[in-house]
């Protein structure tokens, strides 16, 4: 599906599944995944996310967007958008 439709962006969430998500992009070397840290102004805990490029596709890996425990809330989205824009 990815190769057929070639979306511009793919967002994968759930850090426990990052290794499996990375397997979907075998042409991206391990060193091709750049890790970023968020730094929310409201004192929220920083969180990591990763960005890579598979040809013309930008892939973003984040924590899960909901549920209990560690989650990626909207306060972290500006950092993801900035990283994606700068990586283009």
mmCIF file as gemmi writes it, N, C-alpha and C atoms, coordinates in Angstrom:
data_model
loop_
_atom_site.group_PDB
_atom_site.id
_atom_site.type_symbol
_atom_site.label_atom_id
_atom_site.label_alt_id
_atom_site.label_comp_id
_atom_site.label_asym_id
_atom_site.label_entity_id
_atom_site.label_seq_id
_atom_site.pdbx_PDB_ins_code
_atom_site.Cartn_x
_atom_site.Cartn_y
_atom_site.Cartn_z
_atom_site.occupancy
_atom_site.B_iso_or_equiv
_atom_site.pdbx_formal_charge
_atom_site.auth_seq_id
_atom_site.auth_asym_id
_atom_site.pdbx_PDB_model_num
ATOM 1 N N . UNK Axp A 1 ? 0.814 -1.188 0 1 0 ? 1 A 1
ATOM 2 C CA . UNK Axp A 1 ? 0 0 0 1 0 ? 1 A 1
ATOM 3 C C . UNK Axp A 1 ? 0.864 1.262 0 1 0 ? 1 A 1
ATOM 4 N N . UNK Axp A 2 ? 1.926 1.253 0.794 1 0 ? 2 A 1
ATOM 5 C CA . UNK Axp A 2 ? 2.797 2.426 0.863 1 0 ? 2 A 1
ATOM 6 C C . UNK Axp A 2 ? 3.422 2.699 -0.5 1 0 ? 2 A 1
ATOM 7 N N . UNK Axp A 3 ? 3.965 1.667 -1.107 1 0 ? 3 A 1
ATOM 8 C CA . UNK Axp A 3 ? 4.643 1.844 -2.404 1 0 ? 3 A 1
ATOM 9 C C . UNK Axp A 3 ? 3.655 2.208 -3.512 1 0 ? 3 A 1
ATOM 10 N N . UNK Axp A 4 ? 2.457 1.683 -3.442 1 0 ? 4 A 1
ATOM 11 C CA . UNK Axp A 4 ? 1.45 1.943 -4.459 1 0 ? 4 A 1
ATOM 12 C C . UNK Axp A 4 ? 0.929 3.384 -4.388 1 0 ? 4 A 1
ATOM 13 N N . UNK Axp A 5 ? 0.662 3.873 -3.186 1 0 ? 5 A 1
ATOM 14 C CA . UNK Axp A 5 ? 0.031 5.184 -3.03 1 0 ? 5 A 1
ATOM 15 C C . UNK Axp A 5 ? 1.012 6.318 -2.766 1 0 ? 5 A 1
ATOM 16 N N . UNK Axp A 6 ? 2.219 6.019 -2.296 1 0 ? 6 A 1
ATOM 17 C CA . UNK Axp A 6 ? 3.268 7.008 -2.062 1 0 ? 6 A 1
ATOM 18 C C . UNK Axp A 6 ? 2.765 8.254 -1.332 1 0 ? 6 A 1
ATOM 19 N N . UNK Axp A 7 ? 2.252 8.104 -0.099 1 0 ? 7 A 1
ATOM 20 C CA . UNK Axp A 7 ? 1.805 9.287 0.632 1 0 ? 7 A 1
ATOM 21 C C . UNK Axp A 7 ? 2.991 10.192 0.949 1 0 ? 7 A 1
ATOM 22 N N . UNK Axp A 8 ? 2.725 11.462 1.109 1 0 ? 8 A 1
ATOM 23 C CA . UNK Axp A 8 ? 3.798 12.413 1.406 1 0 ? 8 A 1
ATOM 24 C C . UNK Axp A 8 ? 4.298 12.24 2.843 1 0 ? 8 A 1
ATOM 25 N N . UNK Axp A 9 ? 3.376 11.936 3.755 1 0 ? 9 A 1
ATOM 26 C CA . UNK Axp A 9 ? 3.703 11.764 5.17 1 0 ? 9 A 1
ATOM 27 C C . UNK Axp A 9 ? 3.05 10.505 5.701 1 0 ? 9 A 1
ATOM 28 N N . UNK Axp A 10 ? 3.766 9.838 6.606 1 0 ? 10 A 1
ATOM 29 C CA . UNK Axp A 10 ? 3.213 8.7 7.337 1 0 ? 10 A 1
ATOM 30 C C . UNK Axp A 10 ? 3.548 8.912 8.802 1 0 ? 10 A 1
ATOM 31 N N . UNK Axp A 11 ? 2.518 8.909 9.652 1 0 ? 11 A 1
ATOM 32 C CA . UNK Axp A 11 ? 2.701 9.042 11.092 1 0 ? 11 A 1
ATOM 33 C C . UNK Axp A 11 ? 2.414 7.7 11.733 1 0 ? 11 A 1
ATOM 34 N N . UNK Axp A 12 ? 3.374 7.184 12.47 1 0 ? 12 A 1
ATOM 35 C CA . UNK Axp A 12 ? 3.241 5.909 13.169 1 0 ? 12 A 1
ATOM 36 C C . UNK Axp A 12 ? 3.326 6.202 14.664 1 0 ? 12 A 1
ATOM 37 N N . UNK Axp A 13 ? 2.365 5.721 15.433 1 0 ? 13 A 1
ATOM 38 C CA . UNK Axp A 13 ? 2.364 6.047 16.851 1 0 ? 13 A 1
ATOM 39 C C . UNK Axp A 13 ? 2.365 4.791 17.701 1 0 ? 13 A 1
ATOM 40 N N . UNK Axp A 14 ? 3.026 4.924 18.844 1 0 ? 14 A 1
ATOM 41 C CA . UNK Axp A 14 ? 3.191 3.813 19.771 1 0 ? 14 A 1
ATOM 42 C C . UNK Axp A 14 ? 4.645 3.401 19.801 1 0 ? 14 A 1
ATOM 43 N N . UNK Axp A 15 ? 5.414 3.896 20.763 1 0 ? 15 A 1
ATOM 44 C CA . UNK Axp A 15 ? 6.865 3.658 20.764 1 0 ? 15 A 1
ATOM 45 C C . UNK Axp A 15 ? 7.229 2.181 20.905 1 0 ? 15 A 1
ATOM 46 N N . UNK Axp A 16 ? 6.344 1.394 21.479 1 0 ? 16 A 1
ATOM 47 C CA . UNK Axp A 16 ? 6.615 -0.037 21.586 1 0 ? 16 A 1
ATOM 48 C C . UNK Axp A 16 ? 6.667 -0.733 20.238 1 0 ? 16 A 1
ATOM 49 N N . UNK Axp A 17 ? 6.097 -0.094 19.221 1 0 ? 17 A 1
ATOM 50 C CA . UNK Axp A 17 ? 6.063 -0.676 17.88 1 0 ? 17 A 1
ATOM 51 C C . UNK Axp A 17 ? 7.061 -0.044 16.912 1 0 ? 17 A 1
ATOM 52 N N . UNK Axp A 18 ? 7.906 0.877 17.388 1 0 ? 18 A 1
ATOM 53 C CA . UNK Axp A 18 ? 8.856 1.528 16.49 1 0 ? 18 A 1
ATOM 54 C C . UNK Axp A 18 ? 9.71 0.544 15.697 1 0 ? 18 A 1
ATOM 55 N N . UNK Axp A 19 ? 10.23 -0.525 16.314 1 0 ? 19 A 1
ATOM 56 C CA . UNK Axp A 19 ? 11.035 -1.472 15.519 1 0 ? 19 A 1
ATOM 57 C C . UNK Axp A 19 ? 10.242 -2.081 14.349 1 0 ? 19 A 1
ATOM 58 N N . UNK Axp A 20 ? 8.977 -2.413 14.588 1 0 ? 20 A 1
ATOM 59 C CA . UNK Axp A 20 ? 8.156 -2.975 13.521 1 0 ? 20 A 1
ATOM 60 C C . UNK Axp A 20 ? 7.832 -1.929 12.463 1 0 ? 20 A 1
ATOM 61 N N . UNK Axp A 21 ? 7.574 -0.689 12.881 1 0 ? 21 A 1
ATOM 62 C CA . UNK Axp A 21 ? 7.313 0.372 11.913 1 0 ? 21 A 1
ATOM 63 C C . UNK Axp A 21 ? 8.532 0.574 11.016 1 0 ? 21 A 1
ATOM 64 N N . UNK Axp A 22 ? 9.704 0.553 11.612 1 0 ? 22 A 1
ATOM 65 C CA . UNK Axp A 22 ? 10.934 0.753 10.833 1 0 ? 22 A 1
ATOM 66 C C . UNK Axp A 22 ? 11.128 -0.353 9.799 1 0 ? 22 A 1
ATOM 67 N N . UNK Axp A 23 ? 10.642 -1.545 10.084 1 0 ? 23 A 1
ATOM 68 C CA . UNK Axp A 23 ? 10.738 -2.646 9.121 1 0 ? 23 A 1
ATOM 69 C C . UNK Axp A 23 ? 9.923 -2.363 7.859 1 0 ? 23 A 1
ATOM 70 N N . UNK Axp A 24 ? 8.93 -1.494 7.948 1 0 ? 24 A 1
ATOM 71 C CA . UNK Axp A 24 ? 8.133 -1.128 6.777 1 0 ? 24 A 1
ATOM 72 C C . UNK Axp A 24 ? 8.922 -0.269 5.787 1 0 ? 24 A 1
ATOM 73 N N . UNK Axp A 25 ? 10.07 0.241 6.238 1 0 ? 25 A 1
ATOM 74 C CA . UNK Axp A 25 ? 10.894 1.128 5.42 1 0 ? 25 A 1
ATOM 75 C C . UNK Axp A 25 ? 12.325 0.596 5.367 1 0 ? 25 A 1
ATOM 76 N N . UNK Axp A 26 ? 12.52 -0.553 4.714 1 0 ? 26 A 1
ATOM 77 C CA . UNK Axp A 26 ? 13.838 -1.206 4.726 1 0 ? 26 A 1
ATOM 78 C C . UNK Axp A 26 ? 14.935 -0.396 4.028 1 0 ? 26 A 1
ATOM 79 N N . UNK Axp A 27 ? 14.564 0.544 3.176 1 0 ? 27 A 1
ATOM 80 C CA . UNK Axp A 27 ? 15.597 1.33 2.496 1 0 ? 27 A 1
ATOM 81 C C . UNK Axp A 27 ? 16.136 2.461 3.372 1 0 ? 27 A 1
ATOM 82 N N . UNK Axp A 28 ? 15.537 2.685 4.545 1 0 ? 28 A 1
ATOM 83 C CA . UNK Axp A 28 ? 16.042 3.705 5.472 1 0 ? 28 A 1
ATOM 84 C C . UNK Axp A 28 ? 17.017 3.033 6.433 1 0 ? 28 A 1
ATOM 85 N N . UNK Axp A 29 ? 18.291 3.421 6.402 1 0 ? 29 A 1
ATOM 86 C CA . UNK Axp A 29 ? 19.253 2.819 7.34 1 0 ? 29 A 1
ATOM 87 C C . UNK Axp A 29 ? 18.971 3.284 8.772 1 0 ? 29 A 1
ATOM 88 N N . UNK Axp A 30 ? 19.467 2.539 9.719 1 0 ? 30 A 1
ATOM 89 C CA . UNK Axp A 30 ? 19.274 2.898 11.13 1 0 ? 30 A 1
ATOM 90 C C . UNK Axp A 30 ? 19.72 4.335 11.379 1 0 ? 30 A 1
ATOM 91 N N . UNK Axp A 31 ? 20.833 4.738 10.795 1 0 ? 31 A 1
ATOM 92 C CA . UNK Axp A 31 ? 21.343 6.096 10.974 1 0 ? 31 A 1
ATOM 93 C C . UNK Axp A 31 ? 20.451 7.136 10.294 1 0 ? 31 A 1
ATOM 94 N N . UNK Axp A 32 ? 19.533 6.697 9.454 1 0 ? 32 A 1
ATOM 95 C CA . UNK Axp A 32 ? 18.636 7.607 8.762 1 0 ? 32 A 1
ATOM 96 C C . UNK Axp A 32 ? 17.471 8.082 9.616 1 0 ? 32 A 1
ATOM 97 N N . UNK Axp A 33 ? 17.296 7.48 10.79 1 0 ? 33 A 1
ATOM 98 C CA . UNK Axp A 33 ? 16.227 7.883 11.704 1 0 ? 33 A 1
ATOM 99 C C . UNK Axp A 33 ? 16.797 8.924 12.663 1 0 ? 33 A 1
ATOM 100 N N . UNK Axp A 34 ? 16.318 10.149 12.565 1 0 ? 34 A 1
ATOM 101 C CA . UNK Axp A 34 ? 16.808 11.223 13.427 1 0 ? 34 A 1
ATOM 102 C C . UNK Axp A 34 ? 15.863 11.384 14.602 1 0 ? 34 A 1
ATOM 103 N N . UNK Axp A 35 ? 16.437 11.395 15.815 1 0 ? 35 A 1
ATOM 104 C CA . UNK Axp A 35 ? 15.611 11.54 17.01 1 0 ? 35 A 1
ATOM 105 C C . UNK Axp A 35 ? 15.592 12.992 17.465 1 0 ? 35 A 1
ATOM 106 N N . UNK Axp A 36 ? 14.426 13.442 17.863 1 0 ? 36 A 1
ATOM 107 C CA . UNK Axp A 36 ? 14.208 14.79 18.376 1 0 ? 36 A 1
ATOM 108 C C . UNK Axp A 36 ? 13.602 14.691 19.766 1 0 ? 36 A 1
ATOM 109 N N . UNK Axp A 37 ? 13.746 15.752 20.541 1 0 ? 37 A 1
ATOM 110 C CA . UNK Axp A 37 ? 13.107 15.857 21.854 1 0 ? 37 A 1
ATOM 111 C C . UNK Axp A 37 ? 12.208 17.076 21.871 1 0 ? 37 A 1
ATOM 112 N N . UNK Axp A 38 ? 11.025 16.936 22.447 1 0 ? 38 A 1
ATOM 113 C CA . UNK Axp A 38 ? 10.154 18.083 22.635 1 0 ? 38 A 1
ATOM 114 C C . UNK Axp A 38 ? 10.558 18.802 23.915 1 0 ? 38 A 1
ATOM 115 N N . UNK Axp A 39 ? 10.158 20.043 24.042 1 0 ? 39 A 1
ATOM 116 C CA . UNK Axp A 39 ? 10.43 20.829 25.243 1 0 ? 39 A 1
ATOM 117 C C . UNK Axp A 39 ? 9.248 21.76 25.49 1 0 ? 39 A 1
ATOM 118 N N . UNK Axp A 40 ? 8.14 21.242 25.98 1 0 ? 40 A 1
ATOM 119 C CA . UNK Axp A 40 ? 6.938 22.056 26.164 1 0 ? 40 A 1
ATOM 120 C C . UNK Axp A 40 ? 7.162 23.232 27.117 1 0 ? 40 A 1
ATOM 121 N N . UNK Axp A 41 ? 6.601 24.384 26.779 1 0 ? 41 A 1
ATOM 122 C CA . UNK Axp A 41 ? 6.716 25.592 27.6 1 0 ? 41 A 1
ATOM 123 C C . UNK Axp A 41 ? 5.981 25.467 28.924 1 0 ? 41 A 1
ATOM 124 N N . UNK Axp A 42 ? 4.975 24.619 28.98 1 0 ? 42 A 1
ATOM 125 C CA . UNK Axp A 42 ? 4.152 24.53 30.186 1 0 ? 42 A 1
ATOM 126 C C . UNK Axp A 42 ? 4.751 23.608 31.246 1 0 ? 42 A 1
ATOM 127 N N . UNK Axp A 43 ? 6.002 23.23 31.081 1 0 ? 43 A 1
ATOM 128 C CA . UNK Axp A 43 ? 6.646 22.374 32.06 1 0 ? 43 A 1
ATOM 129 C C . UNK Axp A 43 ? 6.381 20.896 31.864 1 0 ? 43 A 1
ATOM 130 N N . UNK Axp A 44 ? 5.69 20.547 30.79 1 0 ? 44 A 1
ATOM 131 C CA . UNK Axp A 44 ? 5.45 19.136 30.501 1 0 ? 44 A 1
ATOM 132 C C . UNK Axp A 44 ? 6.757 18.392 30.264 1 0 ? 44 A 1
ATOM 133 N N . UNK Axp A 45 ? 6.716 17.103 30.472 1 0 ? 45 A 1
ATOM 134 C CA . UNK Axp A 45 ? 7.92 16.288 30.279 1 0 ? 45 A 1
ATOM 135 C C . UNK Axp A 45 ? 8.292 16.225 28.81 1 0 ? 45 A 1
ATOM 136 N N . UNK Axp A 46 ? 9.583 16.395 28.503 1 0 ? 46 A 1
ATOM 137 C CA . UNK Axp A 46 ? 10.033 16.226 27.113 1 0 ? 46 A 1
ATOM 138 C C . UNK Axp A 46 ? 9.756 14.8 26.648 1 0 ? 46 A 1
ATOM 139 N N . UNK Axp A 47 ? 9.497 14.676 25.366 1 0 ? 47 A 1
ATOM 140 C CA . UNK Axp A 47 ? 9.277 13.362 24.784 1 0 ? 47 A 1
ATOM 141 C C . UNK Axp A 47 ? 10.051 13.236 23.486 1 0 ? 47 A 1
ATOM 142 N N . UNK Axp A 48 ? 10.472 12.037 23.191 1 0 ? 48 A 1
ATOM 143 C CA . UNK Axp A 48 ? 11.225 11.77 21.969 1 0 ? 48 A 1
ATOM 144 C C . UNK Axp A 48 ? 10.284 11.388 20.844 1 0 ? 48 A 1
ATOM 145 N N . UNK Axp A 49 ? 10.686 11.741 19.629 1 0 ? 49 A 1
ATOM 146 C CA . UNK Axp A 49 ? 10.04 11.249 18.424 1 0 ? 49 A 1
ATOM 147 C C . UNK Axp A 49 ? 11.119 11.149 17.366 1 0 ? 49 A 1
ATOM 148 N N . UNK Axp A 50 ? 10.866 10.405 16.305 1 0 ? 50 A 1
ATOM 149 C CA . UNK Axp A 50 ? 11.858 10.203 15.253 1 0 ? 50 A 1
ATOM 150 C C . UNK Axp A 50 ? 11.266 10.531 13.889 1 0 ? 50 A 1
ATOM 151 N N . UNK Axp A 51 ? 12.149 11.006 13.004 1 0 ? 51 A 1
ATOM 152 C CA . UNK Axp A 51 ? 11.757 11.366 11.642 1 0 ? 51 A 1
ATOM 153 C C . UNK Axp A 51 ? 12.776 10.764 10.684 1 0 ? 51 A 1
ATOM 154 N N . UNK Axp A 52 ? 12.294 10.227 9.565 1 0 ? 52 A 1
ATOM 155 C CA . UNK Axp A 52 ? 13.17 9.697 8.517 1 0 ? 52 A 1
ATOM 156 C C . UNK Axp A 52 ? 12.516 9.943 7.167 1 0 ? 52 A 1
ATOM 157 N N . UNK Axp A 53 ? 13.312 9.792 6.123 1 0 ? 53 A 1
ATOM 158 C CA . UNK Axp A 53 ? 12.799 9.937 4.76 1 0 ? 53 A 1
ATOM 159 C C . UNK Axp A 53 ? 13.043 8.647 3.998 1 0 ? 53 A 1
ATOM 160 N N . UNK Axp A 54 ? 12.008 8.179 3.359 1 0 ? 54 A 1
ATOM 161 C CA . UNK Axp A 54 ? 12.088 7.022 2.473 1 0 ? 54 A 1
ATOM 162 C C . UNK Axp A 54 ? 11.752 7.55 1.084 1 0 ? 54 A 1
ATOM 163 N N . UNK Axp A 55 ? 12.771 8.031 0.393 1 0 ? 55 A 1
ATOM 164 C CA . UNK Axp A 55 ? 12.537 8.678 -0.889 1 0 ? 55 A 1
ATOM 165 C C . UNK Axp A 55 ? 11.759 9.955 -0.657 1 0 ? 55 A 1
ATOM 166 N N . UNK Axp A 56 ? 10.591 10.059 -1.251 1 0 ? 56 A 1
ATOM 167 C CA . UNK Axp A 56 ? 9.768 11.261 -1.119 1 0 ? 56 A 1
ATOM 168 C C . UNK Axp A 56 ? 8.736 11.166 0.003 1 0 ? 56 A 1
ATOM 169 N N . UNK Axp A 57 ? 8.833 10.144 0.852 1 0 ? 57 A 1
ATOM 170 C CA . UNK Axp A 57 ? 7.917 9.97 1.983 1 0 ? 57 A 1
ATOM 171 C C . UNK Axp A 57 ? 8.629 10.381 3.271 1 0 ? 57 A 1
ATOM 172 N N . UNK Axp A 58 ? 7.984 11.23 4.058 1 0 ? 58 A 1
ATOM 173 C CA . UNK Axp A 58 ? 8.487 11.577 5.384 1 0 ? 58 A 1
ATOM 174 C C . UNK Axp A 58 ? 7.75 10.712 6.394 1 0 ? 58 A 1
ATOM 175 N N . UNK Axp A 59 ? 8.522 10.005 7.208 1 0 ? 59 A 1
ATOM 176 C CA . UNK Axp A 59 ? 7.956 9.092 8.206 1 0 ? 59 A 1
ATOM 177 C C . UNK Axp A 59 ? 8.232 9.662 9.597 1 0 ? 59 A 1
ATOM 178 N N . UNK Axp A 60 ? 7.197 9.707 10.433 1 0 ? 60 A 1
ATOM 179 C CA . UNK Axp A 60 ? 7.312 10.23 11.79 1 0 ? 60 A 1
ATOM 180 C C . UNK Axp A 60 ? 6.871 9.148 12.767 1 0 ? 60 A 1
ATOM 181 N N . UNK Axp A 61 ? 7.704 8.886 13.782 1 0 ? 61 A 1
ATOM 182 C CA . UNK Axp A 61 ? 7.383 7.929 14.836 1 0 ? 61 A 1
ATOM 183 C C . UNK Axp A 61 ? 7.181 8.7 16.137 1 0 ? 61 A 1
ATOM 184 N N . UNK Axp A 62 ? 6.038 8.505 16.795 1 0 ? 62 A 1
ATOM 185 C CA . UNK Axp A 62 ? 5.751 9.175 18.061 1 0 ? 62 A 1
ATOM 186 C C . UNK Axp A 62 ? 5.265 8.157 19.087 1 0 ? 62 A 1
ATOM 187 N N . UNK Axp A 63 ? 5.08 8.661 20.317 1 0 ? 63 A 1
ATOM 188 C CA . UNK Axp A 63 ? 4.407 7.866 21.327 1 0 ? 63 A 1
ATOM 189 C C . UNK Axp A 63 ? 2.951 7.709 20.91 1 0 ? 63 A 1
ATOM 190 N N . UNK Axp A 64 ? 2.211 6.88 21.631 1 0 ? 64 A 1
ATOM 191 C CA . UNK Axp A 64 ? 0.787 6.696 21.354 1 0 ? 64 A 1
ATOM 192 C C . UNK Axp A 64 ? 0.053 7.994 21.67 1 0 ? 64 A 1
ATOM 193 N N . UNK Axp A 65 ? -0.994 8.307 20.92 1 0 ? 65 A 1
ATOM 194 C CA . UNK Axp A 65 ? -1.715 9.563 21.069 1 0 ? 65 A 1
ATOM 195 C C . UNK Axp A 65 ? -2.739 9.567 22.19 1 0 ? 65 A 1
ATOM 196 N N . UNK Axp A 66 ? -3.047 8.447 22.756 1 0 ? 66 A 1
ATOM 197 C CA . UNK Axp A 66 ? -4.05 8.415 23.818 1 0 ? 66 A 1
ATOM 198 C C . UNK Axp A 66 ? -3.744 7.313 24.799 1 0 ? 66 A 1
ATOM 199 N N . UNK Axp A 67 ? -4.672 7.081 25.672 1 0 ? 67 A 1
ATOM 200 C CA . UNK Axp A 67 ? -4.507 6 26.631 1 0 ? 67 A 1
ATOM 201 C C . UNK Axp A 67 ? -3.83 6.453 27.91 1 0 ? 67 A 1
ATOM 202 N N . UNK Axp A 68 ? -3.438 5.487 28.698 1 0 ? 68 A 1
ATOM 203 C CA . UNK Axp A 68 ? -2.813 5.771 29.991 1 0 ? 68 A 1
ATOM 204 C C . UNK Axp A 68 ? -1.301 5.812 29.846 1 0 ? 68 A 1
ATOM 205 N N . UNK Axp A 69 ? -0.67 6.37 30.864 1 0 ? 69 A 1
ATOM 206 C CA . UNK Axp A 69 ? 0.789 6.377 30.89 1 0 ? 69 A 1
ATOM 207 C C . UNK Axp A 69 ? 1.375 7.376 29.918 1 0 ? 69 A 1
ATOM 208 N N . UNK Axp A 70 ? 2.501 7.009 29.354 1 0 ? 70 A 1
ATOM 209 C CA . UNK Axp A 70 ? 3.184 7.903 28.416 1 0 ? 70 A 1
ATOM 210 C C . UNK Axp A 70 ? 2.354 8.038 27.154 1 0 ? 70 A 1
ATOM 211 N N . UNK Axp A 71 ? 2.061 9.269 26.8 1 0 ? 71 A 1
ATOM 212 C CA . UNK Axp A 71 ? 1.311 9.493 25.58 1 0 ? 71 A 1
ATOM 213 C C . UNK Axp A 71 ? 1.779 10.794 24.946 1 0 ? 71 A 1
ATOM 214 N N . UNK Axp A 72 ? 1.541 10.898 23.685 1 0 ? 72 A 1
ATOM 215 C CA . UNK Axp A 72 ? 1.976 12.051 22.913 1 0 ? 72 A 1
ATOM 216 C C . UNK Axp A 72 ? 0.793 12.994 22.779 1 0 ? 72 A 1
ATOM 217 N N . UNK Axp A 73 ? 0.782 14.051 23.577 1 0 ? 73 A 1
ATOM 218 C CA . UNK Axp A 73 ? -0.35 14.977 23.569 1 0 ? 73 A 1
ATOM 219 C C . UNK Axp A 73 ? -0.096 16.135 22.615 1 0 ? 73 A 1
ATOM 220 N N . UNK Axp A 74 ? -1.118 16.933 22.407 1 0 ? 74 A 1
ATOM 221 C CA . UNK Axp A 74 ? -1.034 18.017 21.42 1 0 ? 74 A 1
ATOM 222 C C . UNK Axp A 74 ? 0.016 19.057 21.758 1 0 ? 74 A 1
ATOM 223 N N . UNK Axp A 75 ? 0.441 19.172 23.018 1 0 ? 75 A 1
ATOM 224 C CA . UNK Axp A 75 ? 1.485 20.131 23.364 1 0 ? 75 A 1
ATOM 225 C C . UNK Axp A 75 ? 2.815 19.813 22.682 1 0 ? 75 A 1
ATOM 226 N N . UNK Axp A 76 ? 2.96 18.599 22.182 1 0 ? 76 A 1
ATOM 227 C CA . UNK Axp A 76 ? 4.193 18.184 21.519 1 0 ? 76 A 1
ATOM 228 C C . UNK Axp A 76 ? 4.13 18.355 19.997 1 0 ? 76 A 1
ATOM 229 N N . UNK Axp A 77 ? 2.943 18.56 19.46 1 0 ? 77 A 1
ATOM 230 C CA . UNK Axp A 77 ? 2.788 18.647 18.006 1 0 ? 77 A 1
ATOM 231 C C . UNK Axp A 77 ? 3.584 19.777 17.344 1 0 ? 77 A 1
ATOM 232 N N . UNK Axp A 78 ? 3.692 20.968 17.942 1 0 ? 78 A 1
ATOM 233 C CA . UNK Axp A 78 ? 4.501 22.002 17.279 1 0 ? 78 A 1
ATOM 234 C C . UNK Axp A 78 ? 5.945 21.571 17.035 1 0 ? 78 A 1
ATOM 235 N N . UNK Axp A 79 ? 6.496 20.775 17.918 1 0 ? 79 A 1
ATOM 236 C CA . UNK Axp A 79 ? 7.866 20.296 17.756 1 0 ? 79 A 1
ATOM 237 C C . UNK Axp A 79 ? 7.965 19.316 16.593 1 0 ? 79 A 1
ATOM 238 N N . UNK Axp A 80 ? 6.945 18.481 16.447 1 0 ? 80 A 1
ATOM 239 C CA . UNK Axp A 80 ? 6.922 17.535 15.319 1 0 ? 80 A 1
ATOM 240 C C . UNK Axp A 80 ? 6.801 18.311 14.005 1 0 ? 80 A 1
ATOM 241 N N . UNK Axp A 81 ? 5.898 19.256 13.958 1 0 ? 81 A 1
ATOM 242 C CA . UNK Axp A 81 ? 5.706 20.042 12.725 1 0 ? 81 A 1
ATOM 243 C C . UNK Axp A 81 ? 6.978 20.791 12.347 1 0 ? 81 A 1
ATOM 244 N N . UNK Axp A 82 ? 7.651 21.378 13.322 1 0 ? 82 A 1
ATOM 245 C CA . UNK Axp A 82 ? 8.899 22.086 13.045 1 0 ? 82 A 1
ATOM 246 C C . UNK Axp A 82 ? 9.961 21.137 12.508 1 0 ? 82 A 1
ATOM 247 N N . UNK Axp A 83 ? 10.088 19.968 13.115 1 0 ? 83 A 1
ATOM 248 C CA . UNK Axp A 83 ? 11.082 18.984 12.661 1 0 ? 83 A 1
ATOM 249 C C . UNK Axp A 83 ? 10.784 18.507 11.254 1 0 ? 83 A 1
ATOM 250 N N . UNK Axp A 84 ? 9.51 18.26 10.959 1 0 ? 84 A 1
ATOM 251 C CA . UNK Axp A 84 ? 9.121 17.794 9.622 1 0 ? 84 A 1
ATOM 252 C C . UNK Axp A 84 ? 9.398 18.868 8.583 1 0 ? 84 A 1
ATOM 253 N N . UNK Axp A 85 ? 9.061 20.094 8.887 1 0 ? 85 A 1
ATOM 254 C CA . UNK Axp A 85 ? 9.326 21.203 7.961 1 0 ? 85 A 1
ATOM 255 C C . UNK Axp A 85 ? 10.808 21.392 7.708 1 0 ? 85 A 1
ATOM 256 N N . UNK Axp A 86 ? 11.6 21.305 8.774 1 0 ? 86 A 1
ATOM 257 C CA . UNK Axp A 86 ? 13.048 21.497 8.638 1 0 ? 86 A 1
ATOM 258 C C . UNK Axp A 86 ? 13.728 20.328 7.952 1 0 ? 86 A 1
ATOM 259 N N . UNK Axp A 87 ? 13.128 19.153 8.047 1 0 ? 87 A 1
ATOM 260 C CA . UNK Axp A 87 ? 13.731 17.965 7.435 1 0 ? 87 A 1
ATOM 261 C C . UNK Axp A 87 ? 13.421 17.86 5.941 1 0 ? 87 A 1
ATOM 262 N N . UNK Axp A 88 ? 12.46 18.635 5.486 1 0 ? 88 A 1
ATOM 263 C CA . UNK Axp A 88 ? 12.032 18.554 4.071 1 0 ? 88 A 1
ATOM 264 C C . UNK Axp A 88 ? 13.089 19.085 3.127 1 0 ? 88 A 1
